[in-house]
Amino acid sequence: MPEQNPIPGAVIAIQTFGDFLGFNPHCHVLVTDGCFYGKGMFRVAPPLDLKNLEAIFQHKVFRMLLAKGRITKDLIAMLSNWRHSGFQIFCGQRLFPQDETAMENLARYIIRASFSQERMQYLAEPSKVVYRAKDGTEEKVFDALEWLAPMCSHIPDRGEQMVRYYGYYSNVSRGKRKETEDDRVPCIPEADKSSKEYRKNWARLIQKIYEVDPLTCPKCRGTMRIISFIEDQEVIQAILKHLGLWLVKSKPTPKAHAPPAGYIVDHLSQLPRNDDHLHRDPDYPWDAYLQS
């Protein structure tokens, strides 16, 4: 018997960049593998047909562009007859609720920055930027201003939301659930601030973002510990002056160049690929999921 009022959930992050900051619009989507219904019940959906899903996605995009006057019916007819549609959908492996590491890694990936500081090298004297590809097999050299031009194209407009929540995860749906839930059960349990692990959480988050452990000594690589916090401004200034860090010499201004006539657009997708990525449905361990 079909469930009443099933609700799926999705978190969609809009991305616009490729490997070398080329404009490559695509979406990273976290979607429930089924629908919620009733009070906390969940029904698993059948495996996805990626070819049909790709056709639906293409139709929705064309219809949106046509309604906004960004495309014509003749152009849609021409693009629809292409052997390769220009649209691609990749469906990754299912994540289980118990696999917190995989969920955290995927969440970091879908909202990652448009460029990696670790793969970028700035040459001050010629005012150039050297950027390596993700796989490390290729690198490109940009003029500093030429590098800033594509980077600025990925900055969202003021107030534009690049992460959207739909269905079960939307603000409206979460607000309704919060109103109907028992007040004695908090929606988000408060963390135990007295626990030792919670106090160390700040160092773990810094290490995940900047890939540097703030509690590791950069000289001897030994483990450091916090002795005290210094809040007196005069003491802070005296320490920084003693270390020669109070007045940092500014770098010379890069040489000005004419604005670039254009920049290289790289069409390589940042999504993982495999030989049959357009025709293969993901493998679902049904028994393991149903028993969890």
Buried (B, 14 or more C-beta within 10 A) or exposed (E): EEEEEBBBBBBBBBBBBBBBBBBBEBEBBBBBBBBBBEEEEBEBEEBBEBEEEBBEBBEEBBEEBBEEEEBEEEEBEEBEEEEEBEBBBBBEEBBBEEEEEBBEEBBEEBEBEBBEEEBEEEEEEEBBBBBBBEEEEEEBEBBBBBBBBBBEBBEEEEEEEEEBBBBBBBEEBBEEBEEEEEEEEEEEEEEEEEEEEEEEEEBEEBBEEEEEBEBEEEEEEEEEEEEEEEEEEEEEEEEEEEEEEEEEEEEEEBEEEEEBEEBEEBEBEBBEEEEEBBEEEEEBEEEEBEEE
